[in-house]
Amino acid sequence: MKKIIKVMVVDDSALVRKVMAEVLNSDPEIEVVSQAVDPIFALEKMKKITPDVITLDIEMPRMDGITFLKKLMSENPLPVVICSSLARENADTTLSALRAGAVDIITKPEIGVKGFIQESAIQIIDAVKGAAQAKVTKRKPGVINTEEKCNADVVLRKNRNKAMRETTDKIIAIGASTGGTEALRQVLSAMPATSPGIVIVQHMPEKFTHTFANHLNEICDIEVREAVSGDRMHSGLALIAPGGRHLLLKRSGAQYCVEVVDGPLVSRHRPSVDVLFRSVARYAGSNTAACLMTGMGDDGATGLKEIRESGGRTFAQDEETSVVFGMPKEAWKRNAAEKLLALQDIANVLLKSCNDISKR
């Protein structure tokens, strides 16, 4: 029998607390054990009961959610899922929450909250279950965890001219979910300006991907932006699927381009890693190096296997460095990934694999 996930709901709205509790308690593996109107009350209640996961609003009286999150992560780290209308309107705040240690984000509307929560029951339950599996670590107040930048330029330095000339024929594909925002920051900041074109699906809310891409663009040597239909792939460009829409790779003559489309949830997600990876398998095939990174569930495992079967190089993030070893584990079980990689090695291995492809 699976362990019951104990949840604390922290929100100043009595309606939100009530509906969230109803939705979460509808799953036999989850129990809402406590509710709090603001972080001060939450801290008092946590003296008597320690939840496995906290769902947290941002705008609340006496102490805002981000301040509470930073305090929690510096003193008594617990998995936190942000559930806030502010996350929908202010993507910078959302990014701050993730960088401060939040595991996942659910954006709720200003009005029609009850209906939204009920309709989004699967998303909310999945987010809580993913958070329950997440590995969280203590952080110093006000300090964001960072890793040293890998010197990925070394991989391409020996044959830089050849890599630049042929790079448009190579594609790097990456999929991630829970814990993926910080993992992607580390991987993309290690990519040199000469890297092959990169296509990415990160499970995240609408309106957030644009800000997230802009943030990465500021800290990376490559250009990073939210994908738009018709964008052509070229060296030194990374395109991220917009929240709420699927991303597909296409071929236009001798070049690769992307298409952004609406559509149903696939593998319980939109954007779906499987949608991207299957299009990559079809149009790029053996010219691909792909990696499935941290996240809950199995989205991307089918697509990664298709890339491998089409002759591409395929990898998955290892358990030790994954926040949630769900998607990578499923890929490994299905023999979709040829090797498990530590987070700090992913950029170098993907670049080396593209170099190897060029020498075939």
N, C-alpha and C positions, 0 to 999 in steps of 0.2 A: 504494500500500500504506500502510495506516494505521501510525502510529508505535506501537511497543509501549510500554505503560504499565508503568514499573518501580515495583514496590511493595516496601516494607519492612514486615514484620509484627513489631510489638513487643508481646509478651505473655509473662508469666511461666509460662504453662502450655505444656508441650511438646506436649500433645495439640492445643490450640487452634492453635498455630503450624503443626503438621503438617496439620491439616484445612483451615485457612485457605489454606495454600499449595496444597493439592490443588484446592480450589474455585476459587481465583483463576487458577491455572495451566491450568485446564480451558478457560478462554476464550483464544482465539488472540491477542487484543489485549492480554493482561495477562501479565506475568512477575514472579513474586516473586524479587527479586534478593538479598534479605537478610532475616535474621530476628534478633531480639534478645530476650533474656530480661528486660531492663529498660532504661530510658532511658539509663543510664550506658553500657551496651554499645552501644546505638543510636548515641549520640554518637560513640563510638570508630569504629564502622563507617562512619558518615557522612563521616569524614575521607577514606575511600577511594572511596566510592560515594554519589552523591546520588540518592535515589529521586524519582519523580514524585509519589508518594502514600505516606503512612504510615498503617497501621491501628494503632490504639493502645488498649491496655487502660488502665484508670484505677488500679486497685489493684495495685501492683507494689512489690517490694523496692527499697531504696536511694533511689528517687525516684518519686513518684506521677505518673500520667499528666497531671494538670492542671498541675503544676509544670513538667513537661517541655514541655507544649504552650505555656505562657506564655513559657518560655525560647526555644523554637523560633521563635515568632511575633515575638519582639522582636529576634532575632539573624539568623535565616535562615529566613524564612517559607516553609513548604511546605504543600500541602493535606493535612489530617489527617482521617481518619474514626475516630471513637471507636467501639470495639467492646468493650462491658463489661457485666457483670452488674450492676455498681453503678448504671449508667445506668437499669436497669429499676427498681431499688429506691429510688433517690434522685434524683428529678427535679430537685431544686435543683442537684445536682452536674452533671447533664446540661445544665441551662441555663447554668451557669458555664462549661462546656466550649465551648458554642456562642458565648457572649459573648467567650470568650478567643480564639476564632478557628477552632474546629473547623468543618469544612464540613458534616459529616453525623454521624448517630448510629445505631448498630445496637445494640439491647439484646439481650444473650444471657442465657439462664437460668442459675441456679446449678447445676442438674443437667441432664443430657441435652444438653450443649453440642455434642458431635459431631453428633448427629442434627439439632439446631437449625441448625447451620452448613450442613450438607448440604441440608436442606430449604429454607433461606433463601438458596441460592446465587444466585438471580436478584437478590434484594434487595442482597446483598453486592457482587456484580459491578456492578450499576447504581450503587451508592454510590461505588465506586472510580472508575468511568468518569466519573461526575459530578464527583467531586473533582478528577480529572485536568484537567477543563476549567475549574475554578474559578480566579478571580482572587483571590489572597491578597496582603495588604499587611503591611508591617512595623508592629508595634504596640509602644508603650512598655510596659515591664514593669508589670503590675498595672493598666494603663489600658485601659478599654473604649472602642472607637471610637464616637463619638457624632456626631450631626448637629444643627444648629440646628433647633428646632421651627418648622415653617411656621405662619404666622398665617392658618390656614384660616377663622377666624371672619369675615374680611373678605368672603368669598364670600357668606355668608348674611346679613350685617349689614343690607344695604339692604332686605331683604324678610323679616326674621326671623319675623314673625307668620305670614305665609303659609306659609313653610317648615315651621314647627312644626305648623300646622293640617293640612298635606297630607303630612307626612313619612311617615306609615304607609303611604301608597300608593306609596312609592318604596323601592327596594332597591338597595344597593350589594353587589356580589358580587366576591370576591377569591380568587384561587388562587395558590399558591406552593409551591416545593419547595426545592432546594438554595440556601442563602443567604437563605431567606425569613424566618427568625425575626427577624433584625436589620432586614430590609427592612420587615416588618410592624410592628415596633416604631416605626419612623420614620413610617410612614403613619398608624397608629392614634393615635399621640401628637399628630398634627397635626389630628385630627378634633375639632370642637367638640361640646359636649353636645347641640346641636340637629341633629346630622347624622342622615340617614336610617338605618334599621336596616341592619346590615352582616352578611353571612354569609360565612364564610371556610373554605377548606380549605388547610391547610398539611401537607404530607407529614411525618409525625413518628411516633415510636413510641407504643404504648399507655402510659398512665399519665403521659406527659409533658405532654399538652395541658392538663390541669387546672392544673398548676403554671405552665405558660407563660401561660395565660389569667389566672391570679391575678397574675402579675408585670406583665402589660400593664395589668390593672385598676388597679394601684397607681400607674402612671405616666401614665395617660391621663385626659382629661376625661370620656370616654364610659365606660359600663360594659362590661367585657369578661369573658366567662365561657365555659366549655365548654358546648356545646349539649346540651340534654336534650329528648327527644321531647315535643312539645306546647308548647314555649316559643313565646310570641307575640312577633313583631317589633314594635319601637316605636322612636321616635327616641332616639338616644343609646345604643343597645344593639348590641354586636358579639358574635356567637356563632361559636365556633370548633369545627369538627368534631372529635369525640373520636378519638384515635389508634386505628386498627384498625376503625373503623366509618364508614359512609357518611352524609353529611348531605344532606337534600333539603329544598327549600322547598315549602311547600304553601299553599293558601288556605283559610281558615275564615271563611266569610261575607265581611265587608268587610275582614277582617284577614289578614295573612300569618302563618304559623307554620312551625315546622320539624319534621321527623321524622328520627330517628336510627335507622339500620337496619344489620343485618348483611348479608352478601352476598359474592360472589366478588370477586377483584381486578378492577378495571376500569382499562384503560390501565396495567396492572401495579401499580396502587396501590389501597389501601383505608385511609383515605378517598381518593376520586378527585375531582379537580376537575371532570372531565367529568360525573360523576353530579350534582354540585351545580349546575353551570352549565346542564345540560340541563333540570333541574327548574325553575331560575330562568327559562329561556326559555319554558317551558310555562305557568308560573303568574304570572310578573311581566311577561314580555315587554317591551313598550315602556316600562314603568315602571322599567327597570333601567339602572344604570351599572356596568360590570364591567371588571376589569383582571386580566390574567394576568401574573404576575411571575416573577422569577428561578427557574430550575430546569432540570433535565435531562429530555430526552424530549419527548413531545408531549401529555401529559395536560392537558386543558383547552382545546386548540385546537378540537376538534369542538364542545364546548359553547359556547365563546365565539362561534363562527360562527353557531350556532343563536340565541344571544341577539341578535346583530346582525341576522340575518334576521327575527327577530320584532319588530324596531323599537327594540331597546335600544341604548345607547351603549357601545361596546367599545374597549378600549385594551390595550396591552401594554408592559411595561417595556423600555427601550432597552438596547442592547448595552453601552454604556459603564458604566452603573450596575448591570447585572446581574452577580451572581457567576458564574452560568452562563446564557448566552444560548441556551438550548435550547427551552424551552416558549414563551417570547415569540417567538422566531424562527420556530417552526413556525406559530404563530398569524398572524404577519405574512405568511408564505409562502402561507397559505390564504386571505388576505384576510379573516380573522376579526376583525382589529383595525383600526379606522379611523385610529389614530395610535400611534406609539411615544412613550413618555413617560420622562423622567428620573425617578429615584426621588423626588427632592425635589418634583416637580410632581404626583405621582399623587393625593395627597389633595385638592389644590385643584381639579384637573380633574374628579375624580369628583363633588365637591360642586357645582361649577358645572354639570356635566351634569345632575344631579338638579334644580337650579334651572331649567335650560332646559326640562326635561321638564314641570315645573309650569306653565310659561308657554304650553305648546302649546294 
